[in-house]
Amino acid sequence: MNFIHEAKSLVKVNIRDYGMYIALFVIMATFSILTDGLFMSSRNISNLLDATGYTAVLAVGMTLVIVIRHIDLSVGFAAGFMGAIAALLLTQAGVPVYLTIPIILLLGIVIGMFNGVLVASVGIPSFVSSLAAMLIFRGALLQVTEKTGTIIIKDEPFNAIGNGYIPSIAKVNGLNLLSLLLGVLIIILYIYFEFSKRRSKLKYQFEVVSKRIFALKIVFVSAIIAYITWIISGYNGFSWTVIIMLAVVVIYHFLTTKTVLGRHIYAVGSNPEAAHLSGINVKKITYIVFGSMGLLSALSGILFTSRLQSATTTAGTLFELDAIAAAYVGGVSAAGGVGKVTGSIIGAIVMASLSSGMNLMGVGISYQYMIRGGVLAAAVIFDVLTRKKRA
């Protein structure tokens, strides 16, 4: 009885964090039933995660931008523009892929930092500055593609980023062995870090959940990772897109939860004035967050361009809205100071799952937009209600 009471209390206190996981589970279970299991097939899950990659990467950066109480509307066409520049470097300038990617990522940082300067130093509201940047990048994208239209990329290593899979050292009952081993490694690392975090809390006499709840959490999450690994390994294994997405999540999760920089970002988001008075350089944090957003925009542009194996005049359209939606569905607060990069990835997968499931069911595109809009509105309403309860 105490176990059930503790579980209910834990979910209630952490409803913002657990709600999105529950929503994702319900969505996947529902579509799996309605499509007679087709939704959870190896091919569909693999394609769903690959299609989520460029949005999820943007959502990670957007989460931090919203956490510090700003917004960046330019990321979509910035990604499209930088993807087009990558295509031009590869096809017309003859720049090798191992130089093209760092150049584009560096360009993304410069673009993001410029946005940060306009917001932090000049004092232009981020909505206005990023809207102006969005229009500029939209025009720049049209400018660089107007002569050739769609720029076809035939560079195999570059195209493999968005379409390739990690090699299979062997097949075990039709499953990709290397992907299975990678899944096992992820589970081991997850368990190690969870035990490490628990020991650290106990050392400093912080409150922790009971051993039974802790064990249940470990088993549940490990089972989910194992199941997804098994599904993906049944098709072509982990794609390079998924590997990149996981790497971004791990790096940003570490930066936001284990470093001084991460604590400063959330302090600025919670109360910029108090953060400034406590000695935090608010302008510097703003520069870093927008520079990070530019970097991830460049990476998103590379992923999208590589997936299409071409740069198009419409690349980047509505990317920013998908990223913002994923961040809010993933639990970021409109009031700032609250939000996790892991949540933004789940938010991106939730939105992609809705689209994939409705496509498999043959739902009209008009209804799809309305349903996705309703989900976004529900996420924001949920955020407002939980903040009121805490207040």
Secondary structure, 3 states (H helix, E strand, C coil): CHHHHHHHHHHHHCHHHHHHHHHHHHHHHHHHHHCCCCCCCHHHHHHHHHHHHHHHHHHHHHHHHHHCCCCCCCHHHHHHHHHHHHHHHHHCCCCCHHHHHHHHHHHHHHHHHHHHHHHHHHCCCHHHHHHHHHHHHHHHHHHHHCCCCCEECCCHHHHHHHHCECCCCCEECCEEHHHHHHHHHHHHHHHHHHHHHHHHHHHCCCCCCCHHHHHHHHHHHHHHHHHHHHHHHCCCCCEHHHHHHHHHHHHHHHHHHHCHHHHHHHHHHHCHHHHHHCCCCHHHHHHHHHHHHHHHHHHHHHHHHHHHCEECCCCCCCHHHHHHHHHHHCCCCCCCCCCCHHHHHHHHHHHHHHHHHHHHHCCCHHHHHHHHHHHHHHHHHHHHHHHHHHC
